[in-house]
Amino acid sequence: MANQEENLKQIVSHAKEYGFVFPSSEIYDGLSAVYDYGPLGSELKNNIKQYWWKSMVQMHENIVGIDAAIFMHPKTWKASGHTDAFNDPLIDNKDSKKRYRADVLIEEWVAKIDAKIQKEVDKAAKRFGDQFDEAQFRATNDRVLRNQEKIDEANRRFKEAMEAEDLAEVRQLILDLDIADPVSGSKNWTEVRQFNLMFSTEMGSTAEGASTIYLRPETAQGIFVNFLNVQKTARMKVPFGIAQIGKAFRNEIIARQFIFRMREFEQMEMQFFVRPGEELKWYEYWKEERMKWHLALGIPEKKYRFHDHVKMAHYANAAADIEFEYPFGFKELEGIHSRTDFDLMRHQEHSGKKLQYFDPEVNENYVPYVIETSIGLDRMFLAVLASSIQNEELEDGSSRVVMKIPNFLAPYKAAIMPLTKKDGLPEKAREILDGLKSEFNCQYDEKDSIGKRYRRQDAIGTPLSITVDHQSIEDNTVTIRDRDSMEQERVSIDELENIIRGKVKLV
């Protein structure tokens, strides 16, 4: 646990020091759970957006994009169910005065028991080596079975309690599981209450005539209310998708763990409209496709896992999360849901407008079913940071902090460095920069010794550093240094564009 906390502290410190993420309004002591993205952070964030957008819209003929407004008619949120039922179960500890989500307390308890199971599995794997059959071990080992039974029973009780809206049973489950406040160790819990997550504001020319509107708690509804507009204008045929990247806002009970859970955040999501009866086929398809997207980053596969939902939303008939191993454990990164026809049917009912599609292949009108993929952009940003930052001990006894960001996501693709600030080297370096910057985001760097500059570029994740020296003027060559291997090579300036392109392309 201490090691996890230290890892997160390093990420937070590094992010601020090098201009990835700053606390919002820091000169006024900041605002809880709100962050600003700095020069490097905004570049990395935009690169993640582009990677997602291209994979969705550019690579699929049957997916188009929109950018819906943050403000929507209040009836939108009445139809979606958010106005009446967008709640999280809230519980307070009477001794520490700390507030928690009851469901998260239970999830963390389950994770601890699951860790015990994994410890037993790892011990057995080490003992039996290549002969180890993990599936058989999990099915026969007494300690594993007892712990798995505890998990299954807790999940069953929690699911039944939430479906019945029995908050007293949720509290009783917390007591029965002997869950203590992580801060004080106290088990003196209040009753569980529902906490509404909607932010409201007012719109109108006068205070008396103002009407209540909401900051959207999710981006999906902007897609649903534009279903017909997009389908008709883009001449889309089912199955087809609508993609969007946009801000959402939630009055979180507990906003913590840096940018993992914030009150203002960004989502990248796609709603895929399908023929009723084919939704589970497409659900499996998108589960597979989204995992491929993550693994294409080159982050180790062991950092990801699927987690099927124990308690699904009332409108869903299948749901799973792609979880990522953050410094604080496996947590949700992306959700894939089969939402049935709930959203379009509700908006059809509340608006009085038919939200149907005429399918010429089956010669009938129907309300399409929907498969949703939704990934938190800020969580993806944190996943990239957490998987990239490395502390390396070098052969000469020194050390370095290097951000091994996937090259095509790196804020700067190359740094151009004159060896000295004289003898025409800065002019030559800027000439090289001018030739590259129309295609690649590059940084000109002339401050400090060349060694310090290499370390600085390592720390911000720049894949290539290009050093311009006196020989460069003589024979039009430069020294190019690789971030990961630290190997250096002499190359022609004429070759730089192709070298960088090969280095930063998505493999």
C-alpha positions as CSV (number, residue, x, y, z in Angstrom):
1,M,0.0,0.0,0.0
2,A,2.8,2.4,0.9
3,N,4.6,1.6,-2.3
4,Q,1.4,2.4,-4.3
5,E,1.0,5.7,-2.5
6,E,4.6,6.6,-3.3
7,N,4.1,5.7,-7.0
8,L,1.1,8.0,-7.2
9,K,2.9,10.8,-5.4
10,Q,5.7,10.5,-7.9
11,I,3.3,10.7,-10.8
12,V,1.5,13.8,-9.4
13,S,4.8,15.5,-8.6
14,H,6.2,14.7,-12.0
15,A,3.1,15.9,-13.8
16,K,3.2,19.3,-12.1
17,E,7.0,19.8,-12.4
18,Y,7.1,19.2,-16.1
19,G,3.9,20.9,-17.1
20,F,1.5,18.0,-17.6
21,V,-1.2,18.8,-15.0
22,F,-1.6,21.6,-12.5
23,P,-4.1,22.0,-9.6
24,S,-6.8,24.4,-10.8
25,S,-6.7,28.0,-9.3
26,E,-3.6,27.1,-7.4
27,I,-2.7,30.7,-6.6
28,Y,-5.9,30.7,-4.5
29,D,-5.1,27.3,-2.9
30,G,-6.9,25.4,-5.6
31,L,-10.3,23.9,-6.0
32,S,-10.9,20.3,-4.8
33,A,-10.8,17.7,-7.5
34,V,-10.4,20.1,-10.4
35,Y,-7.2,20.2,-12.5
36,D,-5.8,22.2,-15.4
37,Y,-3.7,20.5,-18.2
38,G,-0.4,22.3,-18.9
39,P,1.6,22.7,-22.1
40,L,2.7,19.0,-22.2
41,G,-0.5,17.7,-20.8
42,S,-2.7,19.4,-23.3
43,E,-0.5,18.0,-26.1
44,L,-0.7,14.5,-24.7
45,K,-4.4,14.8,-24.1
46,N,-5.0,15.9,-27.7
47,N,-2.9,13.1,-29.1
48,I,-5.0,10.6,-27.1
49,K,-8.2,12.2,-28.5
50,Q,-6.8,11.9,-32.1
51,Y,-5.9,8.3,-31.6
52,W,-9.4,7.5,-30.4
53,W,-11.2,9.6,-33.0
54,K,-9.2,8.2,-35.9
55,S,-9.8,4.6,-34.7
56,M,-13.5,5.3,-34.4
57,V,-14.4,7.7,-37.2
58,Q,-11.6,7.6,-39.7
59,M,-11.2,3.8,-39.7
60,H,-15.0,2.9,-39.7
61,E,-17.1,3.9,-42.7
62,N,-20.3,3.4,-40.6
63,I,-19.3,5.7,-37.7
64,V,-19.6,9.5,-37.8
65,G,-18.9,12.1,-35.2
66,I,-20.8,15.0,-33.5
67,D,-20.1,17.7,-30.9
68,A,-23.2,18.2,-28.9
69,A,-23.8,21.1,-26.5
70,I,-23.2,20.9,-22.8
71,F,-26.5,22.5,-22.0
72,M,-29.6,20.6,-23.0
73,H,-33.4,20.9,-22.5
74,P,-34.3,19.8,-18.9
75,K,-36.7,17.2,-20.3
76,T,-33.7,15.4,-21.7
77,W,-32.6,14.5,-18.2
78,K,-36.1,13.7,-17.1
79,A,-36.4,11.2,-20.0
80,S,-33.0,9.7,-19.3
81,G,-33.8,9.1,-15.7
82,H,-31.0,11.4,-14.4
83,T,-33.3,13.9,-12.7
84,D,-35.0,11.4,-10.5
85,A,-32.4,8.6,-10.1
86,F,-28.9,9.7,-10.8
87,N,-27.6,8.8,-7.3
88,D,-24.7,7.1,-5.5
89,P,-25.0,5.4,-2.1
90,L,-23.4,7.7,0.4
91,I,-22.1,6.6,3.9
92,D,-20.2,8.6,6.5
93,N,-17.9,7.5,9.3
94,K,-19.0,9.1,12.5
95,D,-15.5,9.1,14.1
96,S,-13.4,10.3,11.2
97,K,-16.1,12.5,9.6
98,K,-15.0,11.1,6.2
99,R,-17.5,10.5,3.5
100,Y,-17.5,7.4,1.2
101,R,-19.4,5.7,-1.5
102,A,-20.9,2.5,0.0
103,D,-20.5,0.6,-3.2
104,V,-16.8,1.5,-3.4
105,L,-16.1,0.3,0.1
106,I,-17.6,-3.0,-0.8
107,E,-15.7,-3.2,-4.1
108,E,-12.4,-2.5,-2.2
109,W,-13.2,-5.3,0.3
110,V,-13.8,-7.7,-2.6
111,A,-10.5,-6.6,-4.2
112,K,-8.6,-7.4,-0.9
113,I,-10.1,-10.9,-0.8
114,D,-9.4,-11.3,-4.5
115,A,-5.8,-10.3,-3.8
116,K,-5.6,-13.1,-1.2
117,I,-6.8,-15.6,-3.8
118,Q,-4.2,-14.3,-6.3
119,K,-1.5,-14.7,-3.6
120,E,-2.4,-18.4,-3.2
121,V,-2.4,-18.8,-7.0
122,D,1.1,-17.2,-7.3
123,K,2.5,-19.3,-4.5
124,A,1.2,-22.5,-6.1
125,A,2.5,-21.4,-9.6
126,K,5.9,-20.9,-8.2
127,R,5.8,-24.3,-6.4
128,F,4.6,-26.4,-9.3
129,G,6.2,-24.5,-12.2
130,D,5.3,-25.5,-15.7
131,Q,3.0,-28.3,-14.4
132,F,0.7,-25.8,-12.7
133,D,-2.9,-25.8,-13.8
134,E,-4.4,-22.5,-12.5
135,A,-8.0,-23.4,-13.4
136,Q,-7.9,-26.7,-11.6
137,F,-6.2,-25.1,-8.6
138,R,-8.9,-22.4,-8.3
139,A,-11.6,-25.1,-8.5
140,T,-10.1,-27.4,-5.9
141,N,-8.0,-25.4,-3.3
142,D,-9.9,-25.0,0.0
143,R,-8.6,-21.6,0.8
144,V,-9.3,-20.3,-2.7
145,L,-12.8,-21.7,-2.6
146,R,-13.6,-20.3,0.8
147,N,-12.4,-16.8,-0.3
148,Q,-14.3,-17.0,-3.6
149,E,-17.4,-18.0,-1.7
150,K,-17.1,-14.9,0.4
151,I,-16.8,-12.7,-2.7
152,D,-19.7,-14.4,-4.4
153,E,-21.9,-14.0,-1.3
154,A,-21.0,-10.3,-0.9
155,N,-21.7,-9.6,-4.5
156,R,-25.0,-11.4,-4.4
157,R,-26.2,-9.5,-1.3
158,F,-25.0,-6.1,-2.7
159,K,-26.7,-6.8,-6.1
160,E,-30.0,-7.8,-4.4
161,A,-29.9,-4.8,-2.0
162,M,-29.3,-2.3,-4.8
163,E,-31.9,-3.8,-7.1
164,A,-34.4,-3.6,-4.2
165,E,-33.1,-0.1,-3.2
166,D,-32.7,-1.5,0.3
167,L,-30.1,0.9,1.6
168,A,-30.4,-0.5,5.2
169,E,-29.2,-3.9,3.8
170,V,-26.2,-2.1,2.1
171,R,-25.2,-0.7,5.5
172,Q,-25.7,-4.1,7.1
173,L,-23.5,-5.7,4.5
174,I,-20.7,-3.2,5.3
175,L,-21.1,-4.1,9.0
176,D,-21.2,-7.9,8.3
177,L,-18.0,-7.7,6.2
178,D,-16.3,-5.9,9.0
179,I,-15.3,-3.0,6.8
180,A,-13.4,-0.3,8.6
181,D,-12.8,3.4,7.8
182,P,-9.5,3.4,5.9
183,V,-8.5,6.6,7.7
184,S,-9.4,5.9,11.3
185,G,-10.0,2.2,11.4
186,S,-13.4,3.0,12.9
187,K,-16.5,0.9,12.1
188,N,-19.0,3.5,13.4
189,W,-21.0,4.0,10.2
190,T,-24.0,6.2,9.5
191,E,-27.1,5.1,7.6
192,V,-26.6,4.8,3.8
193,R,-28.3,7.7,1.9
194,Q,-28.7,8.5,-1.8
195,F,-26.5,11.3,-3.1
196,N,-27.6,13.1,-6.3
197,L,-24.8,13.7,-8.7
198,M,-26.3,16.4,-10.9
199,F,-25.0,20.0,-11.1
200,S,-27.8,22.5,-11.7
201,T,-27.7,26.1,-12.7
202,E,-30.2,28.7,-14.0
203,M,-30.8,30.1,-17.5
204,G,-32.9,33.3,-18.1
205,S,-32.7,37.1,-18.4
206,T,-34.0,37.7,-15.0
207,A,-33.8,35.9,-11.7
208,E,-37.6,35.6,-11.4
209,G,-38.0,34.1,-14.9
210,A,-35.0,31.8,-14.8
211,S,-35.4,28.1,-15.4
212,T,-33.3,25.3,-14.0
213,I,-31.0,23.5,-16.3
214,Y,-28.2,21.0,-15.7
215,L,-24.6,20.6,-16.6
216,R,-24.7,17.3,-18.4
217,P,-23.6,14.4,-16.2
218,E,-22.8,12.3,-19.3
219,T,-22.3,12.9,-23.0
220,A,-24.5,10.0,-24.3
221,Q,-27.8,11.9,-24.3
222,G,-26.5,14.4,-26.9
223,I,-26.0,11.5,-29.2
224,F,-29.5,10.0,-28.6
225,V,-31.4,13.3,-29.1
226,N,-29.5,13.8,-32.4
227,F,-30.1,10.2,-33.6
228,L,-32.5,11.2,-36.4
229,N,-30.6,14.3,-37.4
230,V,-27.4,12.3,-37.9
231,Q,-29.1,9.3,-39.5
232,K,-30.8,11.3,-42.1
233,T,-28.2,13.9,-42.9
234,A,-25.3,11.4,-43.0
235,R,-27.5,8.8,-44.8
236,M,-26.5,6.1,-42.3
237,K,-27.8,2.6,-42.4
238,V,-28.1,0.3,-39.3
239,P,-25.7,-0.8,-38.0
240,F,-24.0,2.6,-37.5
241,G,-22.3,4.6,-34.8
242,I,-22.1,8.2,-33.5
243,A,-18.9,9.2,-31.8
244,Q,-18.3,12.2,-29.5
245,I,-15.6,13.7,-27.3
246,G,-16.9,16.1,-24.7
247,K,-17.0,17.4,-21.1
248,A,-19.3,16.0,-18.4
249,F,-19.9,17.1,-14.8
250,R,-20.7,15.2,-11.6
251,N,-21.0,16.3,-8.0
252,E,-19.0,13.3,-6.8
253,I,-19.3,12.1,-3.2
254,I,-15.5,11.4,-3.2
255,A,-13.4,12.9,-5.8
256,R,-9.9,11.6,-5.3
257,Q,-6.8,9.8,-6.7
258,F,-5.6,12.7,-8.7
259,I,-7.3,13.0,-12.1
260,F,-8.9,9.5,-11.8
261,R,-12.1,10.9,-10.3
262,M,-13.0,14.5,-10.8
263,R,-16.1,16.7,-10.9
264,E,-15.3,18.0,-14.4
265,F,-14.0,15.4,-16.8
266,E,-14.0,14.4,-20.4
267,Q,-15.4,11.4,-22.1
268,M,-14.7,9.7,-25.4
269,E,-17.8,7.6,-26.3
270,M,-19.5,6.0,-29.2
271,Q,-23.1,4.8,-29.4
272,F,-23.6,2.0,-32.0
273,F,-27.1,1.5,-33.2
274,V,-28.0,-2.1,-34.2
275,R,-31.0,-4.2,-35.2
276,P,-32.9,-5.6,-32.2
277,G,-31.8,-9.2,-31.6
278,E,-28.3,-8.5,-32.8
279,E,-27.2,-6.5,-29.9
280,L,-25.2,-9.2,-28.0
281,K,-23.3,-10.1,-31.1
282,W,-22.2,-6.5,-31.5
283,Y,-21.6,-6.2,-27.7
284,E,-18.9,-9.0,-28.0
285,Y,-17.5,-7.4,-31.1
286,W,-16.9,-4.0,-29.4
287,K,-15.5,-5.6,-26.3
288,E,-12.8,-7.3,-28.5
289,E,-12.2,-4.1,-30.6
290,R,-11.8,-1.8,-27.6
291,M,-9.3,-4.1,-25.9
292,K,-7.3,-4.3,-29.2
293,W,-7.2,-0.4,-29.2
294,H,-5.7,-0.4,-25.7
295,L,-3.2,-3.2,-26.4
296,A,-2.0,-1.4,-29.6
297,L,-0.4,1.2,-27.3
298,G,2.2,-1.3,-26.3
299,I,1.3,-1.3,-22.6
300,P,1.7,-4.8,-21.1
301,E,-1.5,-6.9,-21.5
302,K,-1.3,-7.8,-17.8
303,K,-2.2,-4.2,-17.0
304,Y,-5.7,-4.7,-18.4
305,R,-8.6,-7.0,-17.5
306,F,-12.3,-7.3,-18.2
307,H,-14.7,-7.0,-15.3
308,D,-18.3,-8.2,-15.9
309,H,-20.9,-6.2,-14.0
310,V,-22.5,-7.8,-11.0
311,K,-25.2,-5.1,-10.9
312,M,-26.2,-3.8,-14.3
313,A,-28.2,-0.7,-15.0
314,H,-31.9,-1.5,-15.3
315,Y,-31.8,-0.7,-19.0
316,A,-28.8,-3.0,-19.8
317,N,-28.8,-6.6,-20.8
318,A,-25.0,-6.9,-20.8
319,A,-22.2,-4.8,-19.4
320,A,-18.5,-5.0,-18.7
321,D,-15.6,-2.7,-17.8
322,I,-12.1,-2.7,-19.1
323,E,-10.1,-2.2,-15.9
324,F,-6.5,-0.8,-15.8
325,E,-4.0,-1.5,-13.0
326,Y,-3.3,2.0,-11.7
327,P,-0.9,2.7,-8.8
328,F,-3.9,2.3,-6.5
329,G,-5.1,-1.0,-8.0
330,F,-7.3,-2.2,-10.8
331,K,-10.0,0.4,-11.6
332,E,-12.5,1.1,-14.4
333,L,-11.0,2.7,-17.5
334,E,-13.7,2.0,-20.1
335,G,-17.2,0.7,-20.1
336,I,-19.0,-1.4,-22.8
337,H,-22.7,-1.7,-22.4
338,S,-25.7,-3.1,-24.3
339,R,-28.3,-0.4,-23.5
340,T,-31.1,-2.1,-25.4
341,D,-33.7,0.4,-26.8
342,F,-34.1,2.2,-23.5
343,D,-32.7,5.6,-24.4
344,L,-34.4,6.1,-27.7
345,M,-37.7,4.8,-26.4
346,R,-37.6,7.2,-23.4
347,H,-36.8,10.2,-25.6
348,Q,-39.5,9.1,-28.0
349,E,-42.0,9.0,-25.2
350,H,-41.1,12.3,-23.6
351,S,-40.6,14.3,-26.8
352,G,-43.6,12.9,-28.8
353,K,-41.2,12.5,-31.8
354,K,-40.8,9.1,-33.4
355,L,-37.2,7.9,-33.1
356,Q,-37.4,5.0,-35.4
357,Y,-35.4,3.6,-38.3
358,F,-36.9,2.0,-41.4
359,D,-34.8,-1.0,-42.3
360,P,-35.2,-1.9,-46.0
361,E,-33.7,-5.3,-45.5
362,V,-36.5,-6.5,-43.2
363,N,-39.0,-4.0,-44.4
364,E,-40.0,-2.7,-41.0
365,N,-39.7,0.3,-38.7
366,Y,-38.1,-0.2,-35.3
367,V,-36.3,1.6,-32.5
368,P,-32.7,0.5,-32.8
369,Y,-30.8,-1.1,-29.8
370,V,-27.6,0.5,-28.7
371,I,-24.1,-0.7,-27.8
372,E,-22.1,1.9,-25.9
373,T,-18.4,2.2,-25.6
374,S,-17.3,5.0,-23.2
375,I,-13.8,5.8,-22.0
376,G,-12.8,8.5,-19.6
377,L,-10.2,10.7,-21.3
378,D,-8.7,11.8,-18.0
379,R,-8.5,8.3,-16.8
380,M,-6.8,7.3,-20.1
381,F,-4.3,10.1,-19.6
382,L,-3.5,8.9,-16.1
383,A,-3.1,5.3,-17.4
384,V,-0.6,6.5,-20.0
385,L,1.3,8.5,-17.3
386,A,1.3,5.6,-14.8
387,S,2.5,3.0,-17.3
388,S,5.2,5.3,-18.9
389,I,7.1,6.8,-15.9
390,Q,10.1,4.7,-15.0
391,N,13.1,5.1,-12.7
392,E,16.2,3.6,-14.3
393,E,19.6,2.8,-12.8
394,L,22.3,3.2,-15.5
395,E,25.5,1.3,-16.0
396,D,27.7,4.3,-14.9
397,G,25.9,4.4,-11.5
398,S,23.7,7.3,-12.3
399,S,19.9,7.2,-12.6
400,R,17.3,8.8,-14.7
401,V,13.5,9.3,-14.7
402,V,12.2,8.6,-18.2
403,M,8.6,8.8,-19.5
404,K,8.3,5.9,-22.1
405,I,5.1,7.3,-23.5
406,P,4.0,5.5,-26.7
407,N,5.9,7.4,-29.4
408,F,2.8,8.4,-31.4
409,L,1.3,9.9,-28.3
410,A,4.3,11.8,-27.1
411,P,3.8,15.6,-26.7
412,Y,7.0,16.3,-28.7
413,K,8.2,13.9,-31.3
414,A,11.7,15.3,-31.4
415,A,13.9,17.9,-29.7
416,I,16.3,20.0,-31.7
417,M,19.4,21.0,-29.7
418,P,22.3,23.2,-30.8
419,L,25.4,22.0,-29.0
420,T,26.4,25.6,-28.2
421,K,24.7,29.0,-28.6
422,K,27.4,30.3,-31.0
423,D,29.2,29.6,-34.3
424,G,26.0,29.4,-36.3
425,L,24.7,26.3,-34.5
426,P,21.4,27.9,-33.2
427,E,20.7,29.1,-36.8
428,K,21.3,25.6,-38.2
429,A,19.2,24.1,-35.5
430,R,16.3,26.4,-36.2
431,E,16.6,25.7,-39.9
432,I,16.1,22.0,-39.1
433,L,13.2,22.9,-36.9
434,D,11.5,24.9,-39.6
435,G,11.8,22.0,-42.0
436,L,10.2,19.5,-39.5
437,K,7.6,21.5,-37.6
438,S,4.9,21.5,-40.3
439,E,4.6,17.7,-39.8
440,F,5.9,17.0,-36.3
441,N,5.5,18.8,-33.0
442,C,9.2,19.5,-32.1
443,Q,10.8,21.5,-29.4
444,Y,13.9,23.8,-29.7
445,D,16.1,23.3,-26.6
446,E,19.3,25.2,-26.1
447,K,19.4,25.7,-22.3
448,D,21.9,23.9,-20.0
449,S,24.5,21.2,-20.9
450,I,23.7,18.6,-23.5
451,G,23.5,15.9,-20.8
452,K,20.9,17.9,-18.8
453,R,18.9,18.5,-21.9
454,Y,18.9,14.8,-22.7
455,R,17.6,14.1,-19.2
456,R,14.9,16.8,-19.5
457,Q,13.7,15.3,-22.8
458,D,13.7,11.8,-21.3
459,A,11.5,13.1,-18.4
460,I,8.9,14.5,-20.7
461,G,8.8,11.5,-23.0
462,T,10.4,12.9,-26.2
463,P,11.3,9.9,-28.4
464,L,14.2,11.5,-30.3
465,S,16.8,14.2,-29.5
466,I,18.7,15.7,-32.4
467,T,22.0,17.4,-31.6
468,V,23.4,20.0,-34.0
469,D,27.2,20.4,-33.7
470,H,30.0,22.0,-35.8
471,Q,30.2,18.9,-38.0
472,S,26.5,19.5,-38.9
473,I,27.6,22.7,-40.7
474,E,30.4,20.9,-42.5
475,D,28.6,17.8,-43.8
476,N,24.9,18.3,-43.1
477,T,24.6,15.5,-40.5
478,V,23.4,15.5,-36.9
479,T,23.5,13.1,-33.9
480,I,20.2,11.5,-33.2
481,R,19.6,9.9,-29.7
482,D,16.9,7.4,-28.9
483,R,15.0,8.0,-25.6
484,D,14.5,4.4,-24.6
485,S,17.9,2.8,-25.6
486,M,19.9,6.1,-25.3
487,E,21.8,4.9,-28.3
488,Q,23.2,7.6,-30.6
489,E,23.6,7.6,-34.4
490,R,25.0,10.0,-37.0
491,V,22.5,10.6,-39.7
492,S,21.9,13.0,-42.6
493,I,19.6,15.9,-42.0
494,D,17.8,15.0,-45.2
495,E,16.9,11.7,-43.6
496,L,15.4,13.2,-40.4
497,E,11.8,13.4,-41.7
498,N,11.6,9.7,-42.6
499,I,13.4,8.6,-39.4
500,I,11.0,10.5,-37.2
501,R,8.0,9.3,-39.2
502,G,9.1,5.7,-38.8
503,K,9.7,6.2,-35.1
504,V,6.4,7.8,-34.2
505,K,4.0,5.9,-36.4
506,L,1.4,3.6,-34.8
507,V,2.7,0.0,-35.4
